Amino acid sequence: MMSHNDNFKDSSSKRHLFGAITALIAAPLLPMLMGWLTVLN
């Protein structure tokens, strides 16, 4: 039961870590993408 809880917590933290990394990568790209859309339009 203890190990199951640890696995769940680990899985949850990995998801949050993945979300944080995605946000860190997407945050600088978003304005650039918007700029490209503005230039192309």
PDB file of all heavy atoms in Angstrom:
ATOM      1  N   MET A   1       0.837  -1.192   0.000  1.00  0.00           N
ATOM      2  CA  MET A   1       0.000   0.000   0.000  1.00  0.00           C
ATOM      3  C   MET A   1       0.883   1.257   0.000  1.00  0.00           C
ATOM      4  O   MET A   1       0.612   2.203  -0.718  1.00  0.00           O
ATOM      5  CB  MET A   1      -0.877   0.018   1.258  1.00  0.00           C
ATOM      6  CG  MET A   1      -1.921   1.129   1.201  1.00  0.00           C
ATOM      7  SD  MET A   1      -3.286   0.735   2.268  1.00  0.00           S
ATOM      8  CE  MET A   1      -4.268   2.175   2.072  1.00  0.00           C
ATOM      9  N   MET A   2       1.963   1.189   0.787  1.00  0.00           N
ATOM     10  CA  MET A   2       2.856   2.345   0.845  1.00  0.00           C
ATOM     11  C   MET A   2       3.505   2.564  -0.527  1.00  0.00           C
ATOM     12  O   MET A   2       3.571   3.674  -1.019  1.00  0.00           O
ATOM     13  CB  MET A   2       3.944   2.087   1.900  1.00  0.00           C
ATOM     14  CG  MET A   2       4.724   3.354   2.239  1.00  0.00           C
ATOM     15  SD  MET A   2       3.820   4.379   3.381  1.00  0.00           S
ATOM     16  CE  MET A   2       5.144   5.365   4.045  1.00  0.00           C
ATOM     17  N   SER A   3       3.973   1.477  -1.161  1.00  0.00           N
ATOM     18  CA  SER A   3       4.654   1.598  -2.442  1.00  0.00           C
ATOM     19  C   SER A   3       3.672   2.070  -3.524  1.00  0.00           C
ATOM     20  O   SER A   3       4.020   2.811  -4.414  1.00  0.00           O
ATOM     21  CB  SER A   3       5.288   0.268  -2.837  1.00  0.00           C
ATOM     22  OG  SER A   3       4.379  -0.507  -3.576  1.00  0.00           O
ATOM     23  N   HIS A   4       2.413   1.655  -3.415  1.00  0.00           N
ATOM     24  CA  HIS A   4       1.413   2.096  -4.394  1.00  0.00           C
ATOM     25  C   HIS A   4       1.237   3.611  -4.299  1.00  0.00           C
ATOM     26  O   HIS A   4       1.171   4.304  -5.302  1.00  0.00           O
ATOM     27  CB  HIS A   4       0.077   1.384  -4.126  1.00  0.00           C
ATOM     28  CG  HIS A   4      -1.020   1.860  -5.032  1.00  0.00           C
ATOM     29  ND1 HIS A   4      -1.057   1.535  -6.372  1.00  0.00           N
ATOM     30  CD2 HIS A   4      -2.103   2.632  -4.809  1.00  0.00           C
ATOM     31  CE1 HIS A   4      -2.128   2.106  -6.920  1.00  0.00           C
ATOM     32  NE2 HIS A   4      -2.773   2.777  -5.983  1.00  0.00           N
ATOM     33  N   ASN A   5       1.206   4.124  -3.069  1.00  0.00           N
ATOM     34  CA  ASN A   5       1.068   5.562  -2.863  1.00  0.00           C
ATOM     35  C   ASN A   5       2.282   6.286  -3.436  1.00  0.00           C
ATOM     36  O   ASN A   5       2.162   7.325  -4.061  1.00  0.00           O
ATOM     37  CB  ASN A   5       0.930   5.854  -1.362  1.00  0.00           C
ATOM     38  CG  ASN A   5       0.578   7.319  -1.105  1.00  0.00           C
ATOM     39  OD1 ASN A   5      -0.098   7.941  -1.912  1.00  0.00           O
ATOM     40  ND2 ASN A   5       1.043   7.853  -0.001  1.00  0.00           N
ATOM     41  N   ASP A   6       3.474   5.705  -3.234  1.00  0.00           N
ATOM     42  CA  ASP A   6       4.685   6.320  -3.768  1.00  0.00           C
ATOM     43  C   ASP A   6       4.641   6.358  -5.300  1.00  0.00           C
ATOM     44  O   ASP A   6       5.004   7.354  -5.905  1.00  0.00           O
ATOM     45  CB  ASP A   6       5.921   5.521  -3.313  1.00  0.00           C
ATOM     46  CG  ASP A   6       6.249   5.813  -1.855  1.00  0.00           C
ATOM     47  OD1 ASP A   6       5.648   6.746  -1.309  1.00  0.00           O
ATOM     48  OD2 ASP A   6       7.092   5.101  -1.279  1.00  0.00           O
ATOM     49  N   ASN A   7       4.178   5.271  -5.897  1.00  0.00           N
ATOM     50  CA  ASN A   7       4.104   5.216  -7.351  1.00  0.00           C
ATOM     51  C   ASN A   7       3.138   6.284  -7.877  1.00  0.00           C
ATOM     52  O   ASN A   7       3.417   6.957  -8.849  1.00  0.00           O
ATOM     53  CB  ASN A   7       3.610   3.837  -7.808  1.00  0.00           C
ATOM     54  CG  ASN A   7       4.731   2.805  -7.745  1.00  0.00           C
ATOM     55  OD1 ASN A   7       5.895   3.155  -7.742  1.00  0.00           O
ATOM     56  ND2 ASN A   7       4.354   1.540  -7.685  1.00  0.00           N
ATOM     57  N   PHE A   8       2.026   6.433  -7.215  1.00  0.00           N
ATOM     58  CA  PHE A   8       1.036   7.416  -7.634  1.00  0.00           C
ATOM     59  C   PHE A   8       1.620   8.828  -7.520  1.00  0.00           C
ATOM     60  O   PHE A   8       1.491   9.644  -8.413  1.00  0.00           O
ATOM     61  CB  PHE A   8      -0.222   7.285  -6.767  1.00  0.00           C
ATOM     62  CG  PHE A   8      -1.254   8.341  -7.089  1.00  0.00           C
ATOM     63  CD1 PHE A   8      -1.998   8.257  -8.247  1.00  0.00           C
ATOM     64  CD2 PHE A   8      -1.468   9.410  -6.234  1.00  0.00           C
ATOM     65  CE1 PHE A   8      -2.938   9.229  -8.549  1.00  0.00           C
ATOM     66  CE2 PHE A   8      -2.404  10.381  -6.536  1.00  0.00           C
ATOM     67  CZ  PHE A   8      -3.143  10.280  -7.700  1.00  0.00           C
ATOM     68  N   LYS A   9       2.303   9.072  -6.382  1.00  0.00           N
ATOM     69  CA  LYS A   9       2.882  10.393  -6.178  1.00  0.00           C
ATOM     70  C   LYS A   9       3.960  10.656  -7.232  1.00  0.00           C
ATOM     71  O   LYS A   9       4.058  11.743  -7.769  1.00  0.00           O
ATOM     72  CB  LYS A   9       3.495  10.462  -4.773  1.00  0.00           C
ATOM     73  CG  LYS A   9       3.336  11.848  -4.151  1.00  0.00           C
ATOM     74  CD  LYS A   9       4.260  12.028  -2.968  1.00  0.00           C
ATOM     75  CE  LYS A   9       3.892  11.094  -1.832  1.00  0.00           C
ATOM     76  NZ  LYS A   9       4.691  11.389  -0.627  1.00  0.00           N
ATOM     77  N   ASP A  10       4.773   9.636  -7.529  1.00  0.00           N
ATOM     78  CA  ASP A  10       5.837   9.785  -8.519  1.00  0.00           C
ATOM     79  C   ASP A  10       5.239  10.083  -9.895  1.00  0.00           C
ATOM     80  O   ASP A  10       5.695  10.962 -10.599  1.00  0.00           O
ATOM     81  CB  ASP A  10       6.659   8.499  -8.567  1.00  0.00           C
ATOM     82  CG  ASP A  10       7.881   8.663  -9.457  1.00  0.00           C
ATOM     83  OD1 ASP A  10       8.563   9.685  -9.328  1.00  0.00           O
ATOM     84  OD2 ASP A  10       8.123   7.774 -10.285  1.00  0.00           O
ATOM     85  N   SER A  11       4.190   9.362 -10.250  1.00  0.00           N
ATOM     86  CA  SER A  11       3.533   9.575 -11.535  1.00  0.00           C
ATOM     87  C   SER A  11       2.974  10.992 -11.612  1.00  0.00           C
ATOM     88  O   SER A  11       3.090  11.663 -12.622  1.00  0.00           O
ATOM     89  CB  SER A  11       2.411   8.556 -11.707  1.00  0.00           C
ATOM     90  OG  SER A  11       1.505   9.002 -12.691  1.00  0.00           O
ATOM     91  N   SER A  12       2.387  11.460 -10.507  1.00  0.00           N
ATOM     92  CA  SER A  12       1.807  12.797 -10.473  1.00  0.00           C
ATOM     93  C   SER A  12       2.895  13.849 -10.617  1.00  0.00           C
ATOM     94  O   SER A  12       2.744  14.813 -11.359  1.00  0.00           O
ATOM     95  CB  SER A  12       1.056  12.992  -9.155  1.00  0.00           C
ATOM     96  OG  SER A  12       0.577  14.318  -9.069  1.00  0.00           O
ATOM     97  N   SER A  13       4.021  13.656  -9.920  1.00  0.00           N
ATOM     98  CA  SER A  13       5.103  14.640  -9.983  1.00  0.00           C
ATOM     99  C   SER A  13       5.706  14.663 -11.383  1.00  0.00           C
ATOM    100  O   SER A  13       6.093  15.709 -11.880  1.00  0.00           O
ATOM    101  CB  SER A  13       6.180  14.320  -8.950  1.00  0.00           C
ATOM    102  OG  SER A  13       6.907  13.178  -9.329  1.00  0.00           O
ATOM    103  N   LYS A  14       5.790  13.499 -12.029  1.00  0.00           N
ATOM    104  CA  LYS A  14       6.311  13.463 -13.400  1.00  0.00           C
ATOM    105  C   LYS A  14       5.401  14.248 -14.337  1.00  0.00           C
ATOM    106  O   LYS A  14       5.870  14.960 -15.216  1.00  0.00           O
ATOM    107  CB  LYS A  14       6.405  12.000 -13.879  1.00  0.00           C
ATOM    108  CG  LYS A  14       7.713  11.335 -13.459  1.00  0.00           C
ATOM    109  CD  LYS A  14       7.784   9.911 -13.985  1.00  0.00           C
ATOM    110  CE  LYS A  14       8.978   9.179 -13.369  1.00  0.00           C
ATOM    111  NZ  LYS A  14       8.825   7.738 -13.485  1.00  0.00           N
ATOM    112  N   ARG A  15       4.105  14.116 -14.127  1.00  0.00           N
ATOM    113  CA  ARG A  15       3.156  14.844 -14.976  1.00  0.00           C
ATOM    114  C   ARG A  15       3.333  16.351 -14.784  1.00  0.00           C
ATOM    115  O   ARG A  15       3.310  17.124 -15.731  1.00  0.00           O
ATOM    116  CB  ARG A  15       1.724  14.418 -14.622  1.00  0.00           C
ATOM    117  CG  ARG A  15       0.730  14.836 -15.691  1.00  0.00           C
ATOM    118  CD  ARG A  15      -0.687  14.391 -15.331  1.00  0.00           C
ATOM    119  NE  ARG A  15      -0.778  12.965 -15.126  1.00  0.00           N
ATOM    120  CZ  ARG A  15      -1.406  12.400 -14.090  1.00  0.00           C
ATOM    121  NH1 ARG A  15      -1.978  13.130 -13.178  1.00  0.00           N
ATOM    122  NH2 ARG A  15      -1.438  11.099 -13.973  1.00  0.00           N
ATOM    123  N   HIS A  16       3.505  16.756 -13.502  1.00  0.00           N
ATOM    124  CA  HIS A  16       3.690  18.183 -13.225  1.00  0.00           C
ATOM    125  C   HIS A  16       5.018  18.682 -13.810  1.00  0.00           C
ATOM    126  O   HIS A  16       5.085  19.787 -14.331  1.00  0.00           O
ATOM    127  CB  HIS A  16       3.654  18.431 -11.708  1.00  0.00           C
ATOM    128  CG  HIS A  16       2.267  18.380 -11.146  1.00  0.00           C
ATOM    129  ND1 HIS A  16       1.936  17.556 -10.101  1.00  0.00           N
ATOM    130  CD2 HIS A  16       1.144  19.037 -11.485  1.00  0.00           C
ATOM    131  CE1 HIS A  16       0.643  17.723  -9.832  1.00  0.00           C
ATOM    132  NE2 HIS A  16       0.147  18.609 -10.661  1.00  0.00           N
ATOM    133  N   LEU A  17       6.046  17.836 -13.716  1.00  0.00           N
ATOM    134  CA  LEU A  17       7.353  18.198 -14.272  1.00  0.00           C
ATOM    135  C   LEU A  17       7.238  18.360 -15.783  1.00  0.00           C
ATOM    136  O   LEU A  17       7.734  19.324 -16.352  1.00  0.00           O
ATOM    137  CB  LEU A  17       8.375  17.112 -13.930  1.00  0.00           C
ATOM    138  CG  LEU A  17       9.803  17.409 -14.399  1.00  0.00           C
ATOM    139  CD1 LEU A  17      10.398  18.566 -13.620  1.00  0.00           C
ATOM    140  CD2 LEU A  17      10.677  16.172 -14.223  1.00  0.00           C
ATOM    141  N   PHE A  18       6.554  17.436 -16.432  1.00  0.00           N
ATOM    142  CA  PHE A  18       6.357  17.509 -17.884  1.00  0.00           C
ATOM    143  C   PHE A  18       5.588  18.777 -18.257  1.00  0.00           C
ATOM    144  O   PHE A  18       5.929  19.477 -19.204  1.00  0.00           O
ATOM    145  CB  PHE A  18       5.587  16.264 -18.346  1.00  0.00           C
ATOM    146  CG  PHE A  18       5.361  16.236 -19.837  1.00  0.00           C
ATOM    147  CD1 PHE A  18       6.424  16.008 -20.695  1.00  0.00           C
ATOM    148  CD2 PHE A  18       4.099  16.445 -20.368  1.00  0.00           C
ATOM    149  CE1 PHE A  18       6.227  15.987 -22.074  1.00  0.00           C
ATOM    150  CE2 PHE A  18       3.900  16.433 -21.739  1.00  0.00           C
ATOM    151  CZ  PHE A  18       4.967  16.203 -22.599  1.00  0.00           C
ATOM    152  N   GLY A  19       4.561  19.095 -17.447  1.00  0.00           N
ATOM    153  CA  GLY A  19       3.785  20.310 -17.691  1.00  0.00           C
ATOM    154  C   GLY A  19       4.642  21.562 -17.542  1.00  0.00           C
ATOM    155  O   GLY A  19       4.527  22.492 -18.329  1.00  0.00           O
ATOM    156  N   ALA A  20       5.519  21.560 -16.528  1.00  0.00           N
ATOM    157  CA  ALA A  20       6.388  22.717 -16.292  1.00  0.00           C
ATOM    158  C   ALA A  20       7.365  22.891 -17.446  1.00  0.00           C
ATOM    159  O   ALA A  20       7.584  23.998 -17.920  1.00  0.00           O
ATOM    160  CB  ALA A  20       7.142  22.541 -14.980  1.00  0.00           C
ATOM    161  N   ILE A  21       7.944  21.771 -17.916  1.00  0.00           N
ATOM    162  CA  ILE A  21       8.891  21.835 -19.030  1.00  0.00           C
ATOM    163  C   ILE A  21       8.171  22.311 -20.298  1.00  0.00           C
ATOM    164  O   ILE A  21       8.675  23.150 -21.036  1.00  0.00           O
ATOM    165  CB  ILE A  21       9.544  20.454 -19.261  1.00  0.00           C
ATOM    166  CG1 ILE A  21      10.458  20.112 -18.081  1.00  0.00           C
ATOM    167  CG2 ILE A  21      10.331  20.452 -20.565  1.00  0.00           C
ATOM    168  CD1 ILE A  21      10.974  18.681 -18.125  1.00  0.00           C
ATOM    169  N   THR A  22       6.969  21.804 -20.506  1.00  0.00           N
ATOM    170  CA  THR A  22       6.200  22.222 -21.679  1.00  0.00           C
ATOM    171  C   THR A  22       5.916  23.716 -21.622  1.00  0.00           C
ATOM    172  O   THR A  22       6.047  24.420 -22.624  1.00  0.00           O
ATOM    173  CB  THR A  22       4.868  21.446 -21.735  1.00  0.00           C
ATOM    174  OG1 THR A  22       5.151  20.053 -21.732  1.00  0.00           O
ATOM    175  CG2 THR A  22       4.085  21.807 -22.988  1.00  0.00           C
ATOM    176  N   ALA A  23       5.553  24.216 -20.429  1.00  0.00           N
ATOM    177  CA  ALA A  23       5.261  25.642 -20.266  1.00  0.00           C
ATOM    178  C   ALA A  23       6.522  26.473 -20.511  1.00  0.00           C
ATOM    179  O   ALA A  23       6.461  27.525 -21.147  1.00  0.00           O
ATOM    180  CB  ALA A  23       4.718  25.909 -18.859  1.00  0.00           C
ATOM    181  N   LEU A  24       7.665  25.974 -19.992  1.00  0.00           N
ATOM    182  CA  LEU A  24       8.924  26.717 -20.160  1.00  0.00           C
ATOM    183  C   LEU A  24       9.299  26.806 -21.637  1.00  0.00           C
ATOM    184  O   LEU A  24       9.825  27.818 -22.091  1.00  0.00           O
ATOM    185  CB  LEU A  24      10.055  26.006 -19.392  1.00  0.00           C
ATOM    186  CG  LEU A  24      10.093  26.329 -17.893  1.00  0.00           C
ATOM    187  CD1 LEU A  24      11.089  25.412 -17.186  1.00  0.00           C
ATOM    188  CD2 LEU A  24      10.469  27.787 -17.657  1.00  0.00           C
ATOM    189  N   ILE A  25       9.009  25.738 -22.399  1.00  0.00           N
ATOM    190  CA  ILE A  25       9.342  25.733 -23.819  1.00  0.00           C
ATOM    191  C   ILE A  25       8.311  26.546 -24.614  1.00  0.00           C
ATOM    192  O   ILE A  25       8.667  27.299 -25.521  1.00  0.00           O
ATOM    193  CB  ILE A  25       9.400  24.283 -24.342  1.00  0.00           C
ATOM    194  CG1 ILE A  25      10.588  23.558 -23.688  1.00  0.00           C
ATOM    195  CG2 ILE A  25       9.534  24.268 -25.863  1.00  0.00           C
ATOM    196  CD1 ILE A  25      10.589  22.067 -23.994  1.00  0.00           C
ATOM    197  N   ALA A  26       7.043  26.420 -24.243  1.00  0.00           N
ATOM    198  CA  ALA A  26       5.973  27.064 -25.004  1.00  0.00           C
ATOM    199  C   ALA A  26       5.906  28.564 -24.746  1.00  0.00           C
ATOM    200  O   ALA A  26       5.571  29.321 -25.653  1.00  0.00           O
ATOM    201  CB  ALA A  26       4.623  26.416 -24.655  1.00  0.00           C
ATOM    202  N   ALA A  27       6.238  29.011 -23.515  1.00  0.00           N
ATOM    203  CA  ALA A  27       6.117  30.426 -23.168  1.00  0.00           C
ATOM    204  C   ALA A  27       6.930  31.330 -24.105  1.00  0.00           C
ATOM    205  O   ALA A  27       6.391  32.311 -24.602  1.00  0.00           O
ATOM    206  CB  ALA A  27       6.506  30.649 -21.702  1.00  0.00           C
ATOM    207  N   PRO A  28       8.223  31.032 -24.351  1.00  0.00           N
ATOM    208  CA  PRO A  28       8.974  31.888 -25.285  1.00  0.00           C
ATOM    209  C   PRO A  28       8.526  31.709 -26.736  1.00  0.00           C
ATOM    210  O   PRO A  28       8.629  32.633 -27.531  1.00  0.00           O
ATOM    211  CB  PRO A  28      10.435  31.421 -25.125  1.00  0.00           C
ATOM    212  CG  PRO A  28      10.464  30.580 -23.904  1.00  0.00           C
ATOM    213  CD  PRO A  28       9.080  30.017 -23.758  1.00  0.00           C
ATOM    214  N   LEU A  29       8.026  30.522 -27.078  1.00  0.00           N
ATOM    215  CA  LEU A  29       7.639  30.266 -28.466  1.00  0.00           C
ATOM    216  C   LEU A  29       6.324  30.937 -28.828  1.00  0.00           C
ATOM    217  O   LEU A  29       6.104  31.279 -29.987  1.00  0.00           O
ATOM    218  CB  LEU A  29       7.504  28.752 -28.684  1.00  0.00           C
ATOM    219  CG  LEU A  29       8.826  27.988 -28.789  1.00  0.00           C
ATOM    220  CD1 LEU A  29       8.549  26.511 -29.007  1.00  0.00           C
ATOM    221  CD2 LEU A  29       9.696  28.533 -29.907  1.00  0.00           C
ATOM    222  N   LEU A  30       5.435  31.121 -27.848  1.00  0.00           N
ATOM    223  CA  LEU A  30       4.110  31.662 -28.151  1.00  0.00           C
ATOM    224  C   LEU A  30       4.160  33.050 -28.764  1.00  0.00           C
ATOM    225  O   LEU A  30       3.546  33.278 -29.808  1.00  0.00           O
ATOM    226  CB  LEU A  30       3.246  31.651 -26.878  1.00  0.00           C
ATOM    227  CG  LEU A  30       1.916  30.930 -27.119  1.00  0.00           C
ATOM    228  CD1 LEU A  30       1.752  29.757 -26.175  1.00  0.00           C
ATOM    229  CD2 LEU A  30       0.752  31.892 -26.978  1.00  0.00           C
ATOM    230  N   PRO A  31       4.879  34.018 -28.157  1.00  0.00           N
ATOM    231  CA  PRO A  31       4.943  35.353 -28.783  1.00  0.00           C
ATOM    232  C   PRO A  31       5.615  35.301 -30.153  1.00  0.00           C
ATOM    233  O   PRO A  31       5.228  36.031 -31.067  1.00  0.00           O
ATOM    234  CB  PRO A  31       5.794  36.171 -27.801  1.00  0.00           C
ATOM    235  CG  PRO A  31       5.739  35.427 -26.510  1.00  0.00           C
ATOM    236  CD  PRO A  31       5.579  33.978 -26.881  1.00  0.00           C
ATOM    237  N   MET A  32       6.618  34.417 -30.291  1.00  0.00           N
ATOM    238  CA  MET A  32       7.297  34.286 -31.578  1.00  0.00           C
ATOM    239  C   MET A  32       6.312  33.778 -32.629  1.00  0.00           C
ATOM    240  O   MET A  32       6.268  34.271 -33.755  1.00  0.00           O
ATOM    241  CB  MET A  32       8.465  33.298 -31.429  1.00  0.00           C
ATOM    242  CG  MET A  32       9.466  33.389 -32.569  1.00  0.00           C
ATOM    243  SD  MET A  32      10.931  32.392 -32.267  1.00  0.00           S
ATOM    244  CE  MET A  32      10.275  30.760 -32.579  1.00  0.00           C
ATOM    245  N   LEU A  33       5.507  32.777 -32.232  1.00  0.00           N
ATOM    246  CA  LEU A  33       4.510  32.237 -33.153  1.00  0.00           C
ATOM    247  C   LEU A  33       3.495  33.315 -33.534  1.00  0.00           C
ATOM    248  O   LEU A  33       3.118  33.459 -34.695  1.00  0.00           O
ATOM    249  CB  LEU A  33       3.802  31.056 -32.476  1.00  0.00           C
ATOM    250  CG  LEU A  33       2.815  30.283 -33.355  1.00  0.00           C
ATOM    251  CD1 LEU A  33       3.550  29.575 -34.489  1.00  0.00           C
ATOM    252  CD2 LEU A  33       2.061  29.271 -32.518  1.00  0.00           C
ATOM    253  N   MET A  34       3.076  34.094 -32.551  1.00  0.00           N
ATOM    254  CA  MET A  34       2.129  35.184 -32.820  1.00  0.00           C
ATOM    255  C   MET A  34       2.761  36.207 -33.761  1.00  0.00           C
ATOM    256  O   MET A  34       2.112  36.750 -34.646  1.00  0.00           O
ATOM    257  CB  MET A  34       1.732  35.865 -31.495  1.00  0.00           C
ATOM    258  CG  MET A  34       0.866  34.992 -30.607  1.00  0.00           C
ATOM    259  SD  MET A  34      -0.691  34.523 -31.403  1.00  0.00           S
ATOM    260  CE  MET A  34      -1.403  33.495 -30.140  1.00  0.00           C
ATOM    261  N   GLY A  35       4.051  36.462 -33.550  1.00  0.00           N
ATOM    262  CA  GLY A  35       4.741  37.408 -34.426  1.00  0.00           C
ATOM    263  C   GLY A  35       4.783  36.901 -35.859  1.00  0.00           C
ATOM    264  O   GLY A  35       4.557  37.655 -36.807  1.00  0.00           O
ATOM    265  N   TRP A  36       5.071  35.593 -36.006  1.00  0.00           N
ATOM    266  CA  TRP A  36       5.111  35.006 -37.337  1.00  0.00           C
ATOM    267  C   TRP A  36       3.735  35.078 -38.013  1.00  0.00           C
ATOM    268  O   TRP A  36       3.633  35.392 -39.195  1.00  0.00           O
ATOM    269  CB  TRP A  36       5.560  33.551 -37.277  1.00  0.00           C
ATOM    270  CG  TRP A  36       7.054  33.430 -37.330  1.00  0.00           C
ATOM    271  CD1 TRP A  36       7.870  33.039 -36.309  1.00  0.00           C
ATOM    272  CD2 TRP A  36       7.901  33.707 -38.444  1.00  0.00           C
ATOM    273  NE1 TRP A  36       9.176  33.057 -36.735  1.00  0.00           N
ATOM    274  CE2 TRP A  36       9.232  33.462 -38.031  1.00  0.00           C
ATOM    275  CE3 TRP A  36       7.665  34.129 -39.756  1.00  0.00           C
ATOM    276  CZ2 TRP A  36      10.313  33.641 -38.899  1.00  0.00           C
ATOM    277  CZ3 TRP A  36       8.752  34.308 -40.613  1.00  0.00           C
ATOM    278  CH2 TRP A  36      10.041  34.065 -40.190  1.00  0.00           C
ATOM    279  N   LEU A  37       2.681  34.813 -37.213  1.00  0.00           N
ATOM    280  CA  LEU A  37       1.334  34.874 -37.780  1.00  0.00           C
ATOM    281  C   LEU A  37       1.019  36.287 -38.226  1.00  0.00           C
ATOM    282  O   LEU A  37       0.390  36.514 -39.266  1.00  0.00           O
ATOM    283  CB  LEU A  37       0.303  34.413 -36.728  1.00  0.00           C
ATOM    284  CG  LEU A  37       0.298  32.906 -36.474  1.00  0.00           C
ATOM    285  CD1 LEU A  37      -0.620  32.577 -35.308  1.00  0.00           C
ATOM    286  CD2 LEU A  37      -0.140  32.139 -37.710  1.00  0.00           C
ATOM    287  N   THR A  38       1.451  37.273 -37.431  1.00  0.00           N
ATOM    288  CA  THR A  38       1.207  38.672 -37.793  1.00  0.00           C
ATOM    289  C   THR A  38       1.960  39.025 -39.066  1.00  0.00           C
ATOM    290  O   THR A  38       1.423  39.689 -39.959  1.00  0.00           O
ATOM    291  CB  THR A  38       1.680  39.605 -36.644  1.00  0.00           C
ATOM    292  OG1 THR A  38       1.049  39.163 -35.440  1.00  0.00           O
ATOM    293  CG2 THR A  38       1.298  41.035 -36.909  1.00  0.00           C
ATOM    294  N   VAL A  39       3.231  38.566 -39.164  1.00  0.00           N
ATOM    295  CA  VAL A  39       4.040  38.859 -40.349  1.00  0.00           C
ATOM    296  C   VAL A  39       3.451  38.192 -41.579  1.00  0.00           C
ATOM    297  O   VAL A  39       3.359  38.799 -42.646  1.00  0.00           O
ATOM    298  CB  VAL A  39       5.489  38.372 -40.116  1.00  0.00           C
ATOM    299  CG1 VAL A  39       6.276  38.376 -41.427  1.00  0.00           C
ATOM    300  CG2 VAL A  39       6.186  39.244 -39.076  1.00  0.00           C
ATOM    301  N   LEU A  40       3.012  36.941 -41.426  1.00  0.00           N
ATOM    302  CA  LEU A  40       2.482  36.203 -42.584  1.00  0.00           C
ATOM    303  C   LEU A  40       1.143  36.777 -43.037  1.00  0.00           C
ATOM    304  O   LEU A  40       0.837  36.762 -44.234  1.00  0.00           O
ATOM    305  CB  LEU A  40       2.313  34.728 -42.198  1.00  0.00           C
ATOM    306  CG  LEU A  40       3.646  33.965 -42.062  1.00  0.00           C
ATOM    307  CD1 LEU A  40       3.375  32.546 -41.555  1.00  0.00           C
ATOM    308  CD2 LEU A  40       4.401  33.917 -43.388  1.00  0.00           C
ATOM    309  N   ASN A  41       0.367  37.284 -42.108  1.00  0.00           N
ATOM    310  CA  ASN A  41      -0.919  37.860 -42.492  1.00  0.00           C
ATOM    311  C   ASN A  41      -0.713  39.256 -43.079  1.00  0.00           C
ATOM    312  O   ASN A  41      -1.428  39.646 -43.968  1.00  0.00           O
ATOM    313  CB  ASN A  41      -1.857  37.958 -41.273  1.00  0.00           C
ATOM    314  CG  ASN A  41      -2.444  36.596 -40.948  1.00  0.00           C
ATOM    315  OD1 ASN A  41      -2.508  35.712 -41.806  1.00  0.00           O
ATOM    316  ND2 ASN A  41      -2.865  36.410 -39.712  1.00  0.00           N
TER     317      ASN A  41
END
